[in-house]
C-alpha cells in the first residue's frame, strides 16, 4: 500500500514560518515522524514538497499511489485545478492542515479540496499527518 504525501507551497519553511500558528517542527522532522508511523502501519509513504501548482497537478495525475495525503496549503482556498485533478484520478485523498483552518481568517474556511476528499484533518499540527496515515490505512482495509 502506497501513500503519497504532498506538502504544498511554503511548507518548506516550517519551523521558521509563523511558528505560533504552524509550530516549531521543520518539514524534515515532520517527514521523519511520517516515515516512522508509516513503517509502524506497514505503509510505503513517499513525501514531496512542491511550491508550484503545476507540479502538484503532475504528481496527482501520475497516480502512483493508493491514497493521497495532501496539505495543499494556500492552494486549498484557491485551486479549482487541484480539486479537478483529485476528482479526475478517482483515488482516495485525505486533506491535511497543521492549523485549524476553520478557526482562522474567513478566507481559509473555504476549501476547494474538501469537496473531493475522503475527509479533512485540520488543527493537530504534525499529528494531522499521522492521523491521515491511519485514516489511509483504514480506507484501504475497508475496500
Ligand atoms: C495550512 C493552512 C493554509 O491556510 C495555509 O495557507 C498554509 C498551511 C495548514 O497546514 O495549516 O500554508 O494548509
Backbone and ligand atoms as CSV (ligand in chain L), in Angstrom:
chain,resi,resn,atom,element,x,y,z
A,1,UNK,N,N,0.840,-1.204,0.000
A,1,UNK,CA,C,0.000,0.000,0.000
A,1,UNK,C,C,0.877,1.256,0.000
A,2,UNK,N,N,0.632,2.090,-1.021
A,2,UNK,CA,C,1.473,3.276,-1.211
A,2,UNK,C,C,0.701,4.557,-0.912
A,3,UNK,N,N,1.281,5.387,-0.067
A,3,UNK,CA,C,0.680,6.685,0.223
A,3,UNK,C,C,1.624,7.770,-0.278
A,4,UNK,N,N,1.081,8.693,-1.061
A,4,UNK,CA,C,1.865,9.859,-1.468
A,4,UNK,C,C,1.437,11.030,-0.591
A,5,UNK,N,N,2.413,11.649,0.068
A,5,UNK,CA,C,2.137,12.827,0.899
A,5,UNK,C,C,2.649,14.051,0.146
A,6,UNK,N,N,1.744,14.960,-0.180
A,6,UNK,CA,C,2.163,16.207,-0.836
A,6,UNK,C,C,2.050,17.356,0.156
A,7,UNK,N,N,3.175,18.013,0.363
A,7,UNK,CA,C,3.191,19.247,1.158
A,7,UNK,C,C,3.202,20.409,0.161
A,8,UNK,N,N,2.227,21.288,0.265
A,8,UNK,CA,C,2.101,22.382,-0.699
A,8,UNK,C,C,3.012,23.568,-0.420
A,9,UNK,N,N,2.694,24.706,-1.045
A,9,UNK,CA,C,3.586,25.866,-1.033
A,9,UNK,C,C,3.881,26.417,0.363
A,10,UNK,N,N,5.109,26.847,0.521
A,10,UNK,CA,C,5.619,27.491,1.745
A,10,UNK,C,C,5.842,26.527,2.910
A,11,UNK,N,N,5.476,25.269,2.731
A,11,UNK,CA,C,5.652,24.327,3.843
A,11,UNK,C,C,7.117,23.911,3.994
A,12,UNK,N,N,7.936,24.229,2.999
A,12,UNK,CA,C,9.392,24.047,3.156
A,12,UNK,C,C,9.937,24.984,4.235
A,13,UNK,N,N,9.169,26.010,4.587
A,13,UNK,CA,C,9.643,26.988,5.582
A,13,UNK,C,C,9.207,26.638,7.006
A,14,UNK,N,N,8.566,25.492,7.173
A,14,UNK,CA,C,8.089,25.129,8.521
A,14,UNK,C,C,9.244,25.110,9.517
A,15,UNK,N,N,8.949,25.546,10.715
A,15,UNK,CA,C,9.987,25.628,11.741
A,15,UNK,C,C,10.485,27.061,11.883
A,16,UNK,N,N,10.375,27.829,10.763
A,16,UNK,CA,C,10.788,29.245,10.783
A,16,UNK,C,C,9.577,30.131,10.518
A,17,UNK,N,N,8.567,29.552,9.843
A,17,UNK,CA,C,7.442,30.332,9.354
A,17,UNK,C,C,6.315,30.388,10.394
A,18,UNK,N,N,5.906,31.590,10.784
A,18,UNK,CA,C,4.758,31.780,11.696
A,18,UNK,C,C,4.652,30.632,12.715
A,19,UNK,N,N,5.658,30.531,13.559
A,19,UNK,CA,C,5.740,29.367,14.456
A,19,UNK,C,C,4.565,29.300,15.455
A,20,UNK,N,N,3.986,30.469,15.759
A,20,UNK,CA,C,2.847,30.469,16.685
A,20,UNK,C,C,1.651,29.750,16.053
A,21,UNK,N,N,1.589,29.756,14.721
A,21,UNK,CA,C,0.470,29.102,14.025
A,21,UNK,C,C,0.832,27.672,13.629
A,22,UNK,N,N,2.061,27.504,13.100
A,22,UNK,CA,C,2.413,26.207,12.494
A,22,UNK,C,C,3.379,25.359,13.328
A,23,UNK,N,N,3.824,25.887,14.464
A,23,UNK,CA,C,4.713,25.113,15.326
A,23,UNK,C,C,6.184,25.271,14.930
A,24,UNK,N,N,7.035,24.638,15.708
A,24,UNK,CA,C,8.474,24.837,15.534
A,24,UNK,C,C,9.148,23.660,14.819
A,25,UNK,N,N,8.379,22.655,14.491
A,25,UNK,CA,C,8.981,21.494,13.804
A,25,UNK,C,C,9.275,21.833,12.346
A,26,UNK,N,N,10.434,21.402,11.874
A,26,UNK,CA,C,10.769,21.607,10.461
A,26,UNK,C,C,10.073,20.534,9.627
A,27,UNK,N,N,10.057,20.765,8.312
A,27,UNK,CA,C,9.442,19.769,7.427
A,27,UNK,C,C,10.200,18.445,7.513
A,28,UNK,N,N,11.515,18.562,7.667
A,28,UNK,CA,C,12.332,17.349,7.776
A,28,UNK,C,C,11.891,16.514,8.999
A,29,UNK,N,N,11.650,17.194,10.106
A,29,UNK,CA,C,11.205,16.485,11.326
A,29,UNK,C,C,9.808,15.875,11.129
A,30,UNK,N,N,8.954,16.623,10.453
A,30,UNK,CA,C,7.602,16.096,10.182
A,30,UNK,C,C,7.699,14.852,9.297
A,31,UNK,N,N,8.550,14.937,8.264
A,31,UNK,CA,C,8.703,13.783,7.364
A,31,UNK,C,C,9.280,12.572,8.099
A,32,UNK,N,N,10.123,12.829,9.073
A,32,UNK,CA,C,10.675,11.730,9.877
A,32,UNK,C,C,9.560,11.044,10.671
A,33,UNK,N,N,8.683,11.858,11.260
A,33,UNK,CA,C,7.548,11.304,12.018
A,33,UNK,C,C,6.621,10.525,11.082
A,34,UNK,N,N,6.422,11.045,9.874
A,34,UNK,CA,C,5.583,10.352,8.890
A,34,UNK,C,C,6.196,8.988,8.554
A,35,UNK,N,N,7.501,8.972,8.313
A,35,UNK,CA,C,8.181,7.720,7.953
A,35,UNK,C,C,8.070,6.705,9.089
A,36,UNK,N,N,8.197,7.168,10.332
A,36,UNK,CA,C,8.145,6.256,11.478
A,36,UNK,C,C,6.753,5.629,11.601
A,37,UNK,N,N,5.711,6.453,11.491
A,37,UNK,CA,C,4.349,5.910,11.631
A,37,UNK,C,C,4.007,5.026,10.427
A,38,UNK,N,N,4.463,5.428,9.247
A,38,UNK,CA,C,4.198,4.610,8.058
A,38,UNK,C,C,4.795,3.220,8.243
A,39,UNK,N,N,6.005,3.158,8.769
A,39,UNK,CA,C,6.620,1.831,8.911
A,39,UNK,C,C,5.902,1.023,9.994
A,40,UNK,N,N,5.452,1.716,11.047
A,40,UNK,CA,C,4.659,1.047,12.094
A,40,UNK,C,C,3.359,0.457,11.510
A,41,UNK,N,N,2.769,1.180,10.554
A,41,UNK,CA,C,1.498,0.729,9.974
A,41,UNK,C,C,1.685,-0.208,8.776
A,42,UNK,N,N,2.930,-0.377,8.363
A,42,UNK,CA,C,3.192,-1.217,7.196
A,42,UNK,C,C,2.768,-0.569,5.888
A,43,UNK,N,N,2.948,0.737,5.821
A,43,UNK,CA,C,2.580,1.523,4.628
A,43,UNK,C,C,3.865,2.059,4.000
A,44,UNK,N,N,3.883,2.135,2.664
A,44,UNK,CA,C,5.001,2.816,1.988
A,44,UNK,C,C,4.592,4.266,1.798
A,45,UNK,N,N,5.281,5.183,2.449
A,45,UNK,CA,C,4.908,6.594,2.296
A,45,UNK,C,C,6.038,7.369,1.642
A,46,UNK,N,N,5.680,8.118,0.603
A,46,UNK,CA,C,6.651,8.997,-0.043
A,46,UNK,C,C,6.157,10.423,0.159
A,47,UNK,N,N,7.036,11.316,0.628
A,47,UNK,CA,C,6.626,12.703,0.864
A,47,UNK,C,C,7.377,13.646,-0.069
A,48,UNK,N,N,6.624,14.568,-0.678
A,48,UNK,CA,C,7.250,15.594,-1.519
A,48,UNK,C,C,6.703,16.959,-1.120
A,49,UNK,N,N,7.547,17.975,-1.257
A,49,UNK,CA,C,7.095,19.357,-1.016
A,49,UNK,C,C,7.186,20.111,-2.332
A,50,UNK,N,N,6.090,20.754,-2.726
A,50,UNK,CA,C,6.032,21.411,-4.032
A,50,UNK,C,C,5.455,22.812,-3.870
A,51,UNK,N,N,6.170,23.793,-4.405
A,51,UNK,CA,C,5.659,25.162,-4.299
A,51,UNK,C,C,4.744,25.533,-5.454
A,52,UNK,N,N,4.860,24.812,-6.580
A,52,UNK,CA,C,4.054,25.258,-7.723
A,52,UNK,C,C,2.853,24.354,-7.969
A,53,UNK,N,N,1.777,24.995,-8.349
A,53,UNK,CA,C,0.501,24.307,-8.571
A,53,UNK,C,C,0.646,23.251,-9.676
A,54,UNK,N,N,1.370,23.614,-10.755
A,54,UNK,CA,C,1.544,22.701,-11.887
A,54,UNK,C,C,2.221,21.406,-11.473
A,55,UNK,N,N,3.243,21.528,-10.646
A,55,UNK,CA,C,3.951,20.319,-10.184
A,55,UNK,C,C,3.045,19.452,-9.313
A,56,UNK,N,N,2.217,20.094,-8.509
A,56,UNK,CA,C,1.266,19.332,-7.681
A,56,UNK,C,C,0.315,18.557,-8.591
A,57,UNK,N,N,-0.163,19.208,-9.645
A,57,UNK,CA,C,-1.066,18.535,-10.596
A,57,UNK,C,C,-0.375,17.335,-11.230
A,58,UNK,N,N,0.901,17.503,-11.609
A,58,UNK,CA,C,1.637,16.398,-12.248
A,58,UNK,C,C,1.703,15.180,-11.322
A,59,UNK,N,N,2.011,15.417,-10.057
A,59,UNK,CA,C,2.093,14.295,-9.096
A,59,UNK,C,C,0.729,13.631,-8.898
A,60,UNK,N,N,-0.316,14.448,-8.794
A,60,UNK,CA,C,-1.653,13.870,-8.585
A,60,UNK,C,C,-2.048,13.042,-9.804
A,61,UNK,N,N,-1.830,13.606,-10.998
A,61,UNK,CA,C,-2.242,12.921,-12.238
A,61,UNK,C,C,-1.486,11.627,-12.470
A,62,UNK,N,N,-0.220,11.599,-12.080
A,62,UNK,CA,C,0.603,10.404,-12.295
A,62,UNK,C,C,-0.023,9.186,-11.603
A,63,UNK,N,N,-0.681,9.447,-10.458
A,63,UNK,CA,C,-1.464,8.396,-9.810
A,63,UNK,C,C,-0.657,7.242,-9.235
A,64,UNK,N,N,0.593,7.499,-8.925
A,64,UNK,CA,C,1.466,6.434,-8.434
A,64,UNK,C,C,1.303,6.247,-6.910
A,65,UNK,N,N,0.073,6.001,-6.488
A,65,UNK,CA,C,-0.235,5.858,-5.063
A,65,UNK,C,C,-1.605,5.214,-4.918
A,66,UNK,N,N,-1.868,4.652,-3.738
A,66,UNK,CA,C,-3.204,4.121,-3.448
A,66,UNK,C,C,-4.061,5.167,-2.751
A,67,UNK,N,N,-3.409,5.949,-1.888
A,67,UNK,CA,C,-4.109,7.043,-1.199
A,67,UNK,C,C,-3.214,8.278,-1.257
A,68,UNK,N,N,-3.837,9.413,-1.497
A,68,UNK,CA,C,-3.121,10.692,-1.494
A,68,UNK,C,C,-3.397,11.402,-0.174
A,69,UNK,N,N,-2.333,11.821,0.501
A,69,UNK,CA,C,-2.475,12.681,1.677
A,69,UNK,C,C,-1.920,14.030,1.246
A,70,UNK,N,N,-2.746,15.050,1.297
A,70,UNK,CA,C,-2.300,16.339,0.742
A,70,UNK,C,C,-2.597,17.509,1.663
A,71,UNK,N,N,-1.549,18.287,1.931
A,71,UNK,CA,C,-1.739,19.589,2.557
A,71,UNK,C,C,-1.539,20.602,1.437
A,72,UNK,N,N,-2.628,21.057,0.824
A,72,UNK,CA,C,-2.493,21.956,-0.324
A,72,UNK,C,C,-2.076,23.378,0.076
A,73,UNK,N,N,-1.949,23.603,1.393
A,73,UNK,CA,C,-1.550,24.911,1.931
A,73,UNK,C,C,-2.426,26.007,1.311
A,74,UNK,N,N,-1.840,27.097,0.832
A,74,UNK,CA,C,-2.666,28.218,0.348
A,74,UNK,C,C,-3.544,27.827,-0.842
A,75,UNK,N,N,-3.106,26.816,-1.630
A,75,UNK,CA,C,-3.919,26.402,-2.786
A,75,UNK,C,C,-5.252,25.769,-2.375
A,76,UNK,N,N,-5.347,25.349,-1.124
A,76,UNK,CA,C,-6.617,24.830,-0.596
A,76,UNK,C,C,-7.763,25.773,-0.933
A,77,UNK,N,N,-7.458,27.065,-0.760
A,77,UNK,CA,C,-8.511,28.083,-0.793
A,77,UNK,C,C,-8.698,28.709,-2.171
A,78,UNK,N,N,-7.857,28.284,-3.128
A,78,UNK,CA,C,-7.901,28.953,-4.444
A,78,UNK,C,C,-7.984,27.991,-5.628
A,79,UNK,N,N,-7.534,26.742,-5.450
A,79,UNK,CA,C,-7.231,25.942,-6.641
A,79,UNK,C,C,-8.345,24.992,-7.098
A,80,UNK,N,N,-9.044,25.421,-8.122
A,80,UNK,CA,C,-10.010,24.541,-8.781
A,80,UNK,C,C,-9.233,23.451,-9.527
A,81,UNK,N,N,-8.031,23.785,-9.992
A,81,UNK,CA,C,-7.226,22.811,-10.755
A,81,UNK,C,C,-6.833,21.614,-9.886
A,82,UNK,N,N,-6.445,21.849,-8.648
A,82,UNK,CA,C,-6.088,20.731,-7.756
A,82,UNK,C,C,-7.345,19.923,-7.424
A,83,UNK,N,N,-8.418,20.596,-7.195
A,83,UNK,CA,C,-9.697,19.916,-6.932
A,83,UNK,C,C,-10.063,19.004,-8.102
A,84,UNK,N,N,-9.940,19.533,-9.324
A,84,UNK,CA,C,-10.312,18.763,-10.516
A,84,UNK,C,C,-9.366,17.587,-10.742
A,85,UNK,N,N,-8.087,17.771,-10.447
A,85,UNK,CA,C,-7.113,16.675,-10.630
A,85,UNK,C,C,-7.448,15.532,-9.680
A,86,UNK,N,N,-7.782,15.858,-8.440
A,86,UNK,CA,C,-8.129,14.818,-7.461
A,86,UNK,C,C,-9.393,14.087,-7.914
A,87,UNK,N,N,-10.368,14.836,-8.413
A,87,UNK,CA,C,-11.606,14.208,-8.905
A,87,UNK,C,C,-11.308,13.333,-10.118
A,88,UNK,N,N,-10.375,13.773,-10.959
A,88,UNK,CA,C,-10.082,13.049,-12.205
A,88,UNK,C,C,-9.419,11.696,-11.939
A,89,UNK,N,N,-8.499,11.622,-10.963
A,89,UNK,CA,C,-7.788,10.356,-10.756
A,89,UNK,C,C,-8.626,9.327,-10.005
A,90,UNK,N,N,-9.625,9.806,-9.294
A,90,UNK,CA,C,-10.537,8.884,-8.621
A,90,UNK,C,C,-9.830,7.921,-7.662
A,91,UNK,N,N,-8.903,8.465,-6.873
A,91,UNK,CA,C,-8.292,7.688,-5.786
A,91,UNK,C,C,-8.559,8.456,-4.505
A,92,UNK,N,N,-8.659,7.758,-3.370
A,92,UNK,CA,C,-8.985,8.493,-2.145
A,92,UNK,C,C,-7.911,9.523,-1.783
A,93,UNK,N,N,-8.394,10.696,-1.394
A,93,UNK,CA,C,-7.481,11.769,-0.963
A,93,UNK,C,C,-7.891,12.217,0.428
A,94,UNK,N,N,-6.892,12.470,1.254
A,94,UNK,CA,C,-7.155,12.973,2.607
A,94,UNK,C,C,-6.506,14.341,2.707
A,95,UNK,N,N,-7.311,15.339,3.047
A,95,UNK,CA,C,-6.821,16.715,3.151
A,95,UNK,C,C,-6.313,16.967,4.570
A,96,UNK,N,N,-5.141,17.544,4.652
A,96,UNK,CA,C,-4.495,17.751,5.953
A,96,UNK,C,C,-4.110,19.219,6.133
A,97,UNK,N,N,-4.302,19.714,7.339
A,97,UNK,CA,C,-3.778,21.040,7.695
A,97,UNK,C,C,-3.184,20.982,9.088
A,98,UNK,N,N,-2.075,21.668,9.256
A,98,UNK,CA,C,-1.454,21.757,10.581
A,98,UNK,C,C,-2.336,22.590,11.508
A,99,UNK,N,N,-2.772,23.739,10.999
A,99,UNK,CA,C,-3.611,24.630,11.813
A,99,UNK,C,C,-5.081,24.282,11.589
A,100,UNK,N,N,-5.931,24.775,12.474
A,100,UNK,CA,C,-7.375,24.587,12.296
A,100,UNK,C,C,-7.878,25.715,11.385
A,101,UNK,N,N,-8.071,25.386,10.110
A,101,UNK,CA,C,-8.408,26.432,9.131
A,101,UNK,C,C,-9.785,27.050,9.385
A,102,UNK,N,N,-10.593,26.367,10.190
A,102,UNK,CA,C,-11.946,26.879,10.461
A,102,UNK,C,C,-11.972,27.898,11.598
A,103,UNK,N,N,-10.812,28.051,12.240
A,103,UNK,CA,C,-10.726,28.918,13.417
A,103,UNK,C,C,-9.922,30.182,13.088
A,104,UNK,N,N,-9.586,30.333,11.792
A,104,UNK,CA,C,-8.696,31.439,11.419
A,104,UNK,C,C,-9.443,32.471,10.565
A,105,UNK,N,N,-8.739,33.099,9.624
A,105,UNK,CA,C,-9.398,34.111,8.792
A,105,UNK,C,C,-10.542,33.477,7.986
A,106,UNK,N,N,-11.518,34.281,7.673
A,106,UNK,CA,C,-12.691,33.823,6.907
A,106,UNK,C,C,-12.284,33.122,5.594
A,107,UNK,N,N,-11.285,33.688,4.880
A,107,UNK,CA,C,-10.940,33.135,3.558
A,107,UNK,C,C,-10.388,31.719,3.649
A,108,UNK,N,N,-9.899,31.324,4.835
A,108,UNK,CA,C,-9.328,29.972,4.983
A,108,UNK,C,C,-10.411,28.908,5.209
A,109,UNK,N,N,-11.624,29.365,5.472
A,109,UNK,CA,C,-12.686,28.377,5.752
A,109,UNK,C,C,-13.126,27.639,4.503
A,110,UNK,N,N,-12.914,28.264,3.347
A,110,UNK,CA,C,-13.325,27.626,2.090
A,110,UNK,C,C,-12.203,26.713,1.600
A,111,UNK,N,N,-12.531,25.435,1.419
A,111,UNK,CA,C,-11.571,24.508,0.809
A,111,UNK,C,C,-12.187,23.918,-0.445
A,112,UNK,N,N,-11.519,24.140,-1.579
A,112,UNK,CA,C,-11.972,23.510,-2.827
A,112,UNK,C,C,-11.716,22.003,-2.791
A,113,UNK,N,N,-10.680,21.605,-2.036
A,113,UNK,CA,C,-10.261,20.202,-1.996
A,113,UNK,C,C,-11.236,19.352,-1.169
A,114,UNK,N,N,-11.797,19.941,-0.119
A,114,UNK,CA,C,-12.674,19.176,0.785
A,114,UNK,C,C,-13.823,18.497,0.042
A,115,UNK,N,N,-14.287,19.173,-1.030
A,115,UNK,CA,C,-15.427,18.625,-1.783
A,115,UNK,C,C,-15.115,17.305,-2.479
A,116,UNK,N,N,-13.821,17.052,-2.728
A,116,UNK,CA,C,-13.458,15.809,-3.433
A,116,UNK,C,C,-12.603,14.878,-2.555
A,117,UNK,N,N,-12.416,15.267,-1.291
A,117,UNK,CA,C,-11.589,14.454,-0.389
A,117,UNK,C,C,-12.450,13.450,0.361
A,118,UNK,N,N,-11.802,12.362,0.798
A,118,UNK,CA,C,-12.497,11.407,1.665
A,118,UNK,C,C,-12.785,12.079,3.003
A,119,UNK,N,N,-11.889,12.939,3.441
A,119,UNK,CA,C,-12.075,13.659,4.693
A,119,UNK,C,C,-10.984,14.685,4.883
A,120,UNK,N,N,-11.170,15.493,5.914
A,120,UNK,CA,C,-10.220,16.573,6.197
A,120,UNK,C,C,-9.773,16.491,7.657
A,121,UNK,N,N,-8.468,16.612,7.885
A,121,UNK,CA,C,-7.937,16.604,9.254
A,121,UNK,C,C,-7.195,17.929,9.439
A,122,UNK,N,N,-7.641,18.714,10.391
A,122,UNK,CA,C,-7.177,20.090,10.478
A,122,UNK,C,C,-6.997,20.506,11.930
A,123,UNK,N,N,-5.808,20.985,12.276
A,123,UNK,CA,C,-5.653,21.597,13.591
A,123,UNK,C,C,-4.797,20.854,14.589
A,124,UNK,N,N,-4.176,19.754,14.180
A,124,UNK,CA,C,-3.418,18.946,15.149
A,124,UNK,C,C,-1.907,18.987,14.931
A,125,UNK,N,N,-1.442,19.971,14.174
A,125,UNK,CA,C,-0.001,20.066,13.926
A,125,UNK,C,C,0.499,18.831,13.193
A,126,UNK,N,N,1.693,18.371,13.551
A,126,UNK,CA,C,2.267,17.181,12.894
A,126,UNK,C,C,1.316,15.993,12.969
A,127,UNK,N,N,0.617,15.903,14.086
A,127,UNK,CA,C,-0.312,14.784,14.307
A,127,UNK,C,C,-1.373,14.708,13.200
A,128,UNK,N,N,-1.711,15.828,12.573
A,128,UNK,CA,C,-2.698,15.794,11.472
A,128,UNK,C,C,-2.246,14.820,10.386
A,129,UNK,N,N,-0.944,14.853,10.055
A,129,UNK,CA,C,-0.423,13.943,9.022
A,129,UNK,C,C,-0.466,12.495,9.504
A,130,UNK,N,N,-0.160,12.290,10.788
A,130,UNK,CA,C,-0.081,10.927,11.316
A,130,UNK,C,C,-1.485,10.314,11.396
A,131,UNK,N,N,-2.452,11.149,11.759
A,131,UNK,CA,C,-3.853,10.689,11.751
A,131,UNK,C,C,-4.287,10.353,10.328
A,132,UNK,N,N,-3.802,11.132,9.372
A,132,UNK,CA,C,-4.153,10.888,7.963
A,132,UNK,C,C,-3.610,9.535,7.502
A,133,UNK,N,N,-2.422,9.168,7.963
A,133,UNK,CA,C,-1.870,7.856,7.586
A,133,UNK,C,C,-2.748,6.743,8.138
A,134,UNK,N,N,-3.195,6.920,9.372
A,134,UNK,CA,C,-4.080,5.899,9.981
A,134,UNK,C,C,-5.398,5.828,9.202
A,135,UNK,N,N,-5.912,6.988,8.806
A,135,UNK,CA,C,-7.152,7.013,8.016
A,135,UNK,C,C,-6.932,6.347,6.667
A,136,UNK,N,N,-5.773,6.573,6.069
A,136,UNK,CA,C,-5.454,5.957,4.757
A,136,UNK,C,C,-5.498,4.446,4.890
A,137,UNK,N,N,-4.888,3.944,5.950
A,137,UNK,CA,C,-4.855,2.508,6.152
A,137,UNK,C,C,-6.273,1.964,6.323
A,138,UNK,N,N,-7.073,2.676,7.087
A,138,UNK,CA,C,-8.425,2.156,7.332
A,138,UNK,C,C,-9.271,2.244,6.064
A,139,UNK,N,N,-9.097,3.274,5.249
A,139,UNK,CA,C,-9.840,3.362,3.973
A,139,UNK,C,C,-9.511,2.145,3.110
A,140,UNK,N,N,-8.238,1.806,3.026
A,140,UNK,CA,C,-7.843,0.704,2.136
A,140,UNK,C,C,-8.233,-0.658,2.686
A,141,UNK,N,N,-8.231,-0.784,4.016
A,141,UNK,CA,C,-8.602,-2.100,4.540
A,141,UNK,C,C,-10.112,-2.326,4.460
A,142,UNK,N,N,-10.879,-1.243,4.319
A,142,UNK,CA,C,-12.339,-1.375,4.141
A,142,UNK,C,C,-12.710,-1.798,2.729
A,143,UNK,N,N,-11.765,-1.587,1.777
A,143,UNK,CA,C,-12.076,-1.852,0.351
A,143,UNK,C,C,-12.257,-3.331,0.058
L,1,LIG,C1,C,-2.208,25.311,6.049
L,1,LIG,C2,C,-3.343,26.330,6.206
L,1,LIG,C3,C,-3.437,27.224,4.974
L,1,LIG,O1,O,-4.498,28.168,5.135
L,1,LIG,C4,C,-2.143,27.990,4.786
L,1,LIG,O2,O,-2.195,28.766,3.607
L,1,LIG,C5,C,-0.946,27.120,4.815
L,1,LIG,C6,C,-0.890,25.984,5.746
L,1,LIG,C7,C,-2.011,24.458,7.325
L,1,LIG,O3,O,-1.357,23.431,7.225
L,1,LIG,O4,O,-2.476,24.845,8.403
L,1,LIG,O5,O,0.043,27.389,4.132
L,1,LIG,O6,O,-2.542,24.426,4.994
